[in-house]
Amino acid sequence: MTHEPLYALLYISKPRIQEGDLTAILETAQRFNATHDITGALLHNDNLFMQCLEGPKQTVVTLYDAIKRDSRHKDVRTIWIDEIPQRRFGRWSMGAIPLSSLSVGLSDRYALNTYSHLAQLSAVDAQNLLDALVPFVQESFAV
């Protein structure tokens, strides 16, 4: 049996959701992802989604294509996709992180509340941002 390489995809979008939609989105994502070998994290506020998806390439791409067609997302933009040696968010079928809960330094460094700035992130900056989130996720959301 061949081992399929892992990929990570980071995208941003502008949410078009109603109250309660985020909970429903997360519950659906967690069920789907757990059965399809997808992990990741969703950073969010009222005006921005930034999500990292990790897993087998074809599964990640297929899921992302569905997200791009989902009417609850507007202005979906790929920031980065590449093969990765290991998962950053391996314990999460899909975790949610309110942008307001991040440290001011991290938020300011990457202008996390600004769609237009995040849309310009380089591949290196995108990976650095994801790496910077890992300790925060482990500390803040430890089981």
N, C-alpha and C positions, 0 to 999 in steps of 0.2 A: 504494500500500500504506500503510495507516495504522499508525502506531506505537502499540502498546499501552502505557499508562502503567505505570511500575514501582511495585510495592508492597513494603513490608516488613511482616513479622509477627513479633512477639516473643512467645514463650510459655514457660511453665515447666511441668515435670511431675516426678513422683517416679518414677525408673526402677525397673522390676522386671526386672532382667537378671541373667544368669549370667555367669561368667567367659568371656570370648571374644565375648560378644554385642555389645559396643560396637564391636569391630573389624568384625564382620559388618554391623552397622547402618551404620557409616561407609562401608564399601566399597559397599554397596547404594545408599546415598544419593548418593555421589559419581558412580556410574554413571548413576543416574536423573537427578540434577540437571544433569549435563553435557549430557544430551540434551533437557532440558526448560527450559533457560534459567533455572535456579534457582541462586542462590549463597547463601552464608550461613556461619554459625559456630555451633558447639555448645559451650557451656561446661558442664562436668560434674564431678561427684564421685559418690561412692557413693549419695548421697541426693537428688541434684538434677540435672535437666537444665534448661538455659536455652538456647533456640535461637532464632536469628534466621534467617528465610527471606526471600529477596529474589527478585523476578521479576514476571512478568505476574500480575495479580490473580487471575484464574481458576485459573491453575496453582498459585499459592501456596495459595489457599483449598482446592482439591481435595487437594493434598498434606497440608495441615493436617488436613483431615477424615479422611484415612487415618491420620495419626499419632494422632488422638483415638480411633480404633477399635483401634489397635495395643495388644495386651495387655501389651506391655513398658513402657507408660506408664500411670501412675496419677495422678489428680488433675490432669489437663491443664487449664491456665488461660491464656487469652489475656491478655497484658499490654498489647499495643498492635498496631494494624494501621492503616496509612495509606499514601497515595501518597507516593513519595519522588522527589526530583529526580535522584538517582544512587545507585548501589550503594555500600555501605560495604565489602563483602567481595567485590568483583568478581573477584578472582583465585582465589577458593575455591569449588569446586563444593560443598564442605562441609568446613570445617576444624573440628578438635576442639581445645579449649583446656581442659586440666585446671584447675579452679578453684584448686588449690593453686599453680599457676604464676603467678598474678596477683600484682601488688604488694599488700602489706598495706594500703596506703592506699586503693587502689581497692576491694579486697575489703571493707574496713571501711566505707567511705563508702556502699556500696550494700547492705551485709549480704548478700553474695553466697552465703553458705552457709545462708541462712535462707529456706526456702520461703515462710513466712507473711509475711515482710517484702517479698520480691520480688513476692508476689501483690498488694501494695498500691501498687506503683510507679505514679506518675502517668505520663501520656503524655510529659510533658516530661522527667521523670527517666529514663524508658526510653530516650528518644532521646539524652539526655546520657550514659547508660551505654554505649550502642552507640558513640557518638562517642569516648568514652574508651578503648574497646577497640581502635579502629582503629590507633593508633600502636603499641600493644602487639603486635597481630597482625603489622603490617608489620615491626617490629623483631625479634620472636621467631621468626617463621616465614618470613623472607625466603628466597627461592629462590636 
